[in-house]
């Protein structure tokens, strides 16, 4: 690794920690992202065939993964 690489990585990480990062969907700073829902297609899920979105998990930590298969 080059000597400047750790400094560059640190600077990029620090830049991503801004509290007033713009919302890329609306261009506004701060506040929640736009609300959206997707239908749960997992047949083993308790919420199968129901629309689910971030609002369903307000107040808790959640991670979102979107996959596509053909």
C-alpha positions as CSV (number, residue, x, y, z in Angstrom):
1,X,0.0,0.0,0.0
2,X,1.3,3.4,-0.9
3,X,2.0,5.8,2.1
4,X,-0.8,8.2,1.0
5,X,-3.4,5.6,0.7
6,X,-4.4,5.4,4.4
7,X,-4.7,9.2,4.5
8,X,-6.9,9.2,1.4
9,X,-9.1,6.4,2.9
10,X,-9.4,8.3,6.2
11,X,-10.4,11.5,4.4
12,X,-13.1,9.7,2.4
13,X,-14.5,8.1,5.5
14,X,-14.5,11.4,7.3
15,X,-16.3,13.1,4.4
16,X,-19.0,10.5,4.5
17,X,-19.8,11.4,8.2
18,X,-21.3,14.8,7.4
19,X,-24.5,15.4,9.3
20,X,-26.0,17.5,6.6
21,X,-25.6,15.1,3.6
22,X,-28.1,15.9,0.9
23,X,-30.9,13.4,0.3
24,X,-30.1,12.1,-3.2
25,X,-33.7,11.4,-4.0
26,X,-35.0,14.9,-3.2
27,X,-31.8,17.1,-3.1
28,X,-32.8,18.3,0.4
29,X,-30.5,18.2,3.4
30,X,-31.5,16.3,6.6
31,X,-34.8,14.6,7.2
32,X,-36.0,11.2,6.3
33,X,-35.7,9.6,2.9
34,X,-38.9,9.3,0.8
35,X,-41.3,6.5,1.8
36,X,-41.6,3.5,-0.4
37,X,-42.8,-0.1,-0.2
38,X,-42.2,-3.4,-2.0
39,X,-44.2,-6.6,-1.8
40,X,-42.6,-9.3,0.3
41,X,-42.2,-12.2,-2.1
42,X,-40.5,-14.6,0.4
43,X,-42.9,-17.5,0.9
44,X,-41.4,-18.3,4.3
45,X,-41.8,-14.8,5.6
46,X,-44.5,-13.9,8.1
47,X,-45.4,-10.9,6.0
48,X,-45.6,-12.8,2.6
49,X,-47.5,-10.9,-0.1
50,X,-47.7,-7.7,2.1
51,X,-46.2,-4.4,1.2
52,X,-43.2,-3.6,3.4
53,X,-41.0,-0.5,3.6
54,X,-38.8,1.5,6.0
55,X,-41.8,3.0,7.8
56,X,-42.6,-0.5,9.1
57,X,-39.3,-0.5,11.0
58,X,-39.3,3.1,12.3
59,X,-37.3,3.4,15.5
60,X,-35.3,0.3,14.9
61,X,-32.1,-0.4,13.1
62,X,-32.6,-2.2,9.8
63,X,-30.6,-3.2,6.7
64,X,-31.9,-3.3,3.2
65,X,-30.7,-5.6,0.4
66,X,-32.1,-5.6,-3.1
67,X,-31.4,-8.6,-5.3
68,X,-32.4,-9.4,-8.8
69,X,-32.3,-12.9,-10.4
70,X,-33.5,-14.1,-13.8
